[in-house]
């Protein structure tokens, strides 16, 4: 019964005029960008990547949602690998984490270094659960990841309904484990009405990055009028510069 209430709450959030208004602009922009700005092919003579990261998309992810982030990082020699591509993430918790773990191992074998891991929405929830399997991972970036509340419960209901009950993406003890929290950066926005900050934050993490989506700012010409990227679907690109800084900073500190 409680989960049905959560479903009602989340549907109400998604269909609210404020959410539709906030989400429609980045979605339209990303689809338009995907039609003319494809990922640039790497030349054989290009310098090696500064850093490799494993990325897991969200529940309703699409290539166009993440193309701008991928291009932004690629231009700065950050290699982004994803176990399932940038499409829909409708996997069970178990299967998703198996693929993430395999991708981490392959990246380590190929590069000789430990990758960072990044997850958006459902992908972030899965990334949290992968940490105990890979204690060598030091940088975990969760972008609007449902960790509690209606957004988390509705995702869990979907997984239980499609794949059977008994799966959980992470143990509750992890939410207070200092050795795990010390590796995590959470990125949230108050303009995200699908996974609001109170459902994606984790007390005690290494960094909590909060974007105030309702405060219009003057930004670089490269990414003008950032306010419309503060939505749930636009947040990965909104945070692109921050993510790049964190990845390079962490590498220098290693």
Secondary structure, DSSP 8 states (H G I E B T S, - for coil): -HHHHHHHHHHHHHHSHHHHHHHHHHHHHHHHHHHH-------TTS---SEEEEEE--TT--HHHHHHHHHHHHHTTEEEE-TTTTS-----HHHHHHHHHHHHHHHHHHHSS--EEEEETHHHHHHHHHGGG-TT---EEEES---SHHHHHHHHHHHHHHH-TT--SS-GGGGG-HHHHTTEEEEEETT-SSS-HHHH--TT-SEEEEE-TTS-----GGG--GGGG-STTTHHHHTHHHHHHHHHHHHHH-
